[in-house]
Amino acid sequence: MEKNLENKLALVTGASRGIGAAMAIRLAREGASVIVNYAASPARAESVVDEIRRAGGKAEAVKADLSTLEGVNDLVDAVDSVFEGAFNGRLDILINNAGTVDFGPFLESSDDSYDKHFNLNVRGPIELTKKLAPRMLKAGWGRIVNISSAFGEAAPMAGVTMYIATKFALHGFTRGLSRELGPHGVTVNGIQPGPIATELAPQPGTPGYDANKALTSVGRYGKVEEIAAAAAFLCSTEASFVNGENLTVDGGWNA
Ligand code: NAP
């Protein structure tokens, strides 16, 4: 049976661990050839690539620091050369996932907090999309998925203000761009994960962990695979009538 994403090239940013790694593995399972982007953890990115290849899939790791415009440009260049140029500059799926957060009161945040959050969480996805979406328009088909957050439309707890500001921005970018690309066969959607068990989220034993867990109605943190399942749907051919949606996958955290 033909897989849903056979012959598609997908790029997942920040895919060396956590949600990004799970999405890369899932898209590869659906048949896509996957670019596994990372900035600082080559061994982890290679282990994601190995896992995909062992399962019979196709993947290549590409280092690029997406908090810098140089890194964005490096990644764009890499799209042409990966898989020995087999896709002739085409890119079918872009998942803007790489992100960062500092916890703590806004008035005590460091002087570089704005740049740290906005460069990676907002400018990176926007600049990467601007450079790569024309390839999708040329092909007349594409899927862009921006990983925002349940904090992208609500603020049920204190101490994450700068992060919330970036995720609201990404939410808005998704909705605005969907209007422009939708008519050309390219959908632009977001996912708003609730608390997911990764290194980025508050860890067990911390007050933040317990508060997050209590806010869900299912009484637990989510698994990275649960976000990957949502991403696989939004990237599928079946999701052709879903556009401008920020899909909340949060165990009822924001209900
Ligand atoms: P994570 O476990 O910390 O993983 C972050 C990934 O981003 C890693 O692969 C990391 O690779 C990469 N990365 C970090 N800085 C980068 C940079 N400058 N350029 C390129 N890649 C970079 O985080 P996660 O929990 O999976 O989060 C993924 C996304 O989901 C983020 O946008 C986050 O805001 C969002 N989200 C997470 C949760 C949650 O509860 N976990 C909830 C809502 C939304 P390197 O180490 O190699 O740099």
Boltz pocket constraint, residues with backbone or C-beta under 6 A from the ligand:
constraints:
  - pocket:
      binder: B
      contacts: [[A, 13], [A, 14], [A, 15], [A, 16], [A, 17], [A, 18], [A, 19], [A, 20], [A, 37], [A, 38], [A, 39], [A, 40], [A, 41], [A, 42], [A, 64], [A, 65], [A, 66], [A, 67], [A, 96], [A, 97], [A, 98], [A, 99], [A, 100], [A, 120], [A, 147], [A, 148], [A, 149], [A, 150], [A, 192], [A, 193], [A, 194], [A, 195], [A, 196], [A, 197], [A, 198], [A, 199], [A, 200], [A, 201]]
      max_distance: 6.0
